[in-house]
Amino acid sequence: RLLDRGVIYGCSEYGEGYKHSVIEMPVVFAGGGCGRLARGVHARNEGGNIVDAHLTSLRALGLETESFGWNGGETSDHISGLLT
């Protein structure tokens, strides 16, 4: 029941560990966010920014945040296909 209401956000510090690259960083969302987060979906955000994932998790929790991030890492876009 807790996972039905909550959202767990997990990520790695590198996309390609052997290069210490921040490109293609994996992110895992677990939970349903009270029905706001789609389950069983794989989404690829090519050319996106990791803060898109942060904003997606905030919106999945019901926080109507217009934007997230600062200093070159701002976004107002969530990852499409993950929010219901």
N, C-alpha and C positions, 0 to 999 in steps of 0.2 A: 503494500500500500504506500509506503514511503516513496518508492521509485515512481509510482503513478503520479505523485504530486511534485516531486523534486526533479532537479536536473544535476547530474554529475558531469563535470567537464574535466577531461583528461587530455594531456598533450605531452609531446616530447620536446626537448629543447633543440633538437636538430631534425631536419628533414632527411638529409643524407649524412649519417654519422661519420663516415670516413672522410668527408669533406668539411665537416662542421658547417654545413649549409643550412640556411633558413628557408630554402625553397622547398615546396611540397611538404610542409610540416604536417604530420598526422594529428588529427584531433578526434576524440571519441566523446560522444554525448550519450549518457545513459539516463533513462527516466522518461517520464511523459510530460512533465510540466503542466499537470492538470489538463492534458489533452491538447496542449499547444505545440508540442514537439512530436513530429512524425517519427515513428519507430521503424526499424528495419530498413533504413534508407542509407545508401552510399552516395555522397555528393562530392564532387571534385570542384574546387574553386580555383581553377587555373588563373594565374595572374592576380589572384586576390591577395588580401593582406590578412595576417593572423587575427587582427582585431575584428574582422568580419565574424569570426567564430565567437569572439567575446560578446559582440553585440547580439548575435543569434541566441546565445545562452541567456542574456539579460531579457530579451524579448520573450523567450520561452518561459521565463519565470513570471511573466506578466508585467514587467517593468517597461513601460512605453518610453524608451530612451531614444531620442532623435539621432544622436551620434555618440561615438565612443572613440577614445584615443586622443593623442596630441602629438605635436612636434613631428609631423610627417607621417604619422601612423593613424590619422583620423579616418573614420568611415561613417557613413550613414546607411550602409547596405548590409543586410544580413545575408547569409548563405541561402540561396533560393532552394526550395524543395524541402526544407527542414521544418518550417513553421506551418502549422495547419490553421 
